[in-house]
Amino acid sequence: MTSYDAYQSEKRQVDDLVKEGYIITGSKGTLDGDVVDFEHKKTSDKKSIRLTNPDSRKYFATLYIKQQKQRRK
């Protein structure tokens, strides 16, 4: 799998969770990548995914910042 394919796969995972109604609640950086925590807005169901590709970690960080700005309004 190429680096771009890995990015697309991890980006799709993040996008799918957001479309399903999950919000990002936090993340933890590890040597194996970032573990990103999500919680469903209505059901409080929690999920975690590991992002290992640098570009998908940047993508997640951008979404997280955008989400925080929207919550402050």
Buried (B, 14 or more C-beta within 10 A) or exposed (E): EEEEEBBBEBBEBBEEBBEEEBBBBEBEEEEEBBBBBBBBEEEEEEBEBEBEBEBBBEBBBEBBEEBEEEEEE
